[in-house]
């Protein structure tokens, strides 16, 4: 899940998690202080990952964030805050479907019949 947040205060994080994450979902975080404050309210494992070990414990997180930054900087040079969530949604859509190339025709037919 990616959601645009104006800031990362405890209240903003609480509202975002409540709105976008299922009650019984297990969340694993990087130990950021905001998450530590919310650990008792949600089913989350808060683990303090030292920055030197982050690439070992969370390898795809850094790759995905780096790729998202490059997309926003390269393609959407004049990104407006009001459209940022749309750009992130598009990035997630493409990232989650990057290995579907052999089945793309079948998936398009399914999508057409469902809408």
N, C-alpha and C positions, 0 to 999 in steps of 0.2 A: 504494500500500500504506500502510495506517495500522496501527500496532501500539502498544499501550500499553506504555510502559517505566517502570520504577520510577525510573530516573535516566538520565543520558545520558553515562555514562563510556564509554571506549573499549571495554572488555570487554562491556558491555551492548549497545552498538551492533554490535559484531562478532557476538555471538550472535544478535541480532535479524536482521541482514542475512543471516547464514548460514542461518537457519531459514526466512526468508520470501522471499528473492530468489534467482532462478536464477543458476547459476554464470556463464553467458555474458551476463547482463543488463548493459546499460550504464546506469550511474547518473550523473545530473548533480546535483550538490549545490550548496549555497550557500556553501561554503568554511568552514563551521564547523570549529573546531579538532579536534573528534572525527573528522570525515570526513578531514581532512588527515592525521591519524595512520594512517588505514586505507587511504589511497589506493593504496599499493603492494600490498595484499592482495586488492583487488577491482578489477574493471573499472569504475572510476568517474572521471568528470571532476570535479575539485574546482576550482571557480571562485569566487574571492572577489568577491561581489556587494556593493558598498557599499549601505548601508541606503537612501540616497536614490535608488538605481537599482533597488531590489528590485521595486518595482511595475511597472517597465518590463520587466525580464528574467523575472520570475516572477509575472505578474499574477493568474492563477487560483489560485495557491497561497495568496495572502493572502485572496482572496475565500472560498475553501473553508474555510480555518482560521477566518475570522471567522464564517462561517455555522455551522460546527460548534460554536463557542463559544456562539453565540446559542441554538442548539437545546438544548445541554446546560444552559445557564442558564435558559432559558425553560420547556421541557417537562419536563426531568428535574432539577428543583430540588434534589432530595435524592439526587444521583448517588453511588452507593457504588462504591469502587474495584474491587470484584469484578465489577461489571457494566459497567464503562467500555468494555471491548473490544466488548461486545455493542452498546452505544449507538453507538460509532464504526462498527461494521460496518453497522448499520442506516442511519446517515447516508450512508456510502459507497454502499450499495445504492440508496438513493433518489436520490443525486446522479448516479450513473451511469445512471439510468433516467429522468431528468427530461424527456427529449424523446420518450419512447415512447408518449405519450398516444393517438396515432392507431392504434397497433398493439397496444394493451394486451390486447384480447380475444384476438388471435392468440397473443400471448406467454403468456397464461394457459392457453390450450389446449395449447400446446407443453409448458409446465411440468407440466401435469396428466398428459400422456401419458408424460413422461419419469420420473415418480416412481411 
